[in-house]
């Protein structure tokens, strides 16, 4: 759910769907009521049969659940720290996400909130700030903006790596998938050589050394997530 909050969030319509429940279900009503997803504007007759849906979040691994999906929100979460750090609320007992006037967590995406989300959002906000400290020490002449942008990129890469090389193989336990996900990140060279020598001969091939550091080619199409992807992750 933490990752999905980064990837997509469709708009809701006023129409509701009532999902019937079993008689012995302890839900407070006889059915569960959910808002139907709002379809995007129809641009072609084919959109009626296969509608598209607006994404309120920026797509893919840009950490928008932590950093926000707009420049205005990102500025609020970052504050005025000269080292590019995110605003956090420090107490004697620990460091937490700041709150708005209604007590809601100030973060990039705070819907469907529970303690698990609180922990992960706080954890990666702290990780961002730790990366900022390391960058400031290594590059004292960098501006706060450069530190922030670089730390965000590193943090997003960390989340992508965890999802690719650890989470997915743990959920879908199969030798072939483990090999495939490892190749996604490290290429056919594998992690041992890549960690020791980096991308061999500075190659840009995904096949040889994996996706990180390879060339980007979107074939002239702005990046987006397909509705098939959304449907699978909603399950």
C-alpha positions, 0 to 999 in steps of 0.5 A, a space after each residue: 500500500 505504501 508503494 501504491 500510494 506513490 503510483 496512482 490515486 484515481 478520482 472518485 465520483 459521487 456514485 457509490 457501489 454497495 457491496 453486500 456482506 455476509 450475515 455474520 460480518 461485523 461491519 457496522 452496516 449490512 453493506 460496504 459502500 465505496 465511491 465508484 472511480 470517476 472516468 476521465 473525459 471521453 475523447 473517442 467513442 472507444 473510451 466509452 467501452 474502455 474508459 481511462 481514469 485520471 491519476 491524481 498522483 505522479 506515476 511511478 517511483 518518484 516518492 510522491 507519497 512522501 514528497 507530494 505530487 505538486 511543487 507546492 506540496 513539496 515546498 510545504 513538506 521541505 520547509 526552509 531547511 538549507 540542507 534540503 531536509 524534510 520537516 519532521 517533528 522531533 520529541 524526546 521519545 522519537 521523531 515523527 511526521 508533523 501534523 496539520 491543524 486537524 491532526 492529520 499527518 503532513 506527508 505527500 499522501 495520507 489517505 487510507 492511513 494506519 500505523 503501518 503507513 505512519 511507520 513507513 512514511 516516517 522511516 523514509 522521511 528520516 532516510 531522506 534526511 540522513 542522505 541529506 546529511 551525507 551529501 552535505 558532508 561530501 559536497 559542502 558547496 552544493 545548494 539546498 535544492 541540489 541536495 534535496 533533489 539528489 537525496 530524493 532520487 537516492 531515496 526513490 532508488 532505494 524504494 525501487 530496489 527493495 521492491 524489485 530485489 526483496 519484496 517481489 521475490 518474497 511475495 512471489 516465491 519462485 526461482 525463475 522470478 528471483 532470477 528475473 528480478 535480480 536481472 532487472 536490477 543487476 543485469 546478467 553480470 549479477 550483483 557481485 561484479 556490479 557491486 565490485 566494479 560498477 557498470 562494466 566498461 560504463 555500458 548502458 545496456 539493461 541486459 548487461 548491467 540492469 536498469 539503474 544507470 542504463 539509458 532511458 528511451 520512452 519512444 516519444 511517449 510520456 510515461 504512464 501506468 496502464 489500467 491493467 497495472 492498476 487493476 493488478 495492484 488493486 487486488 
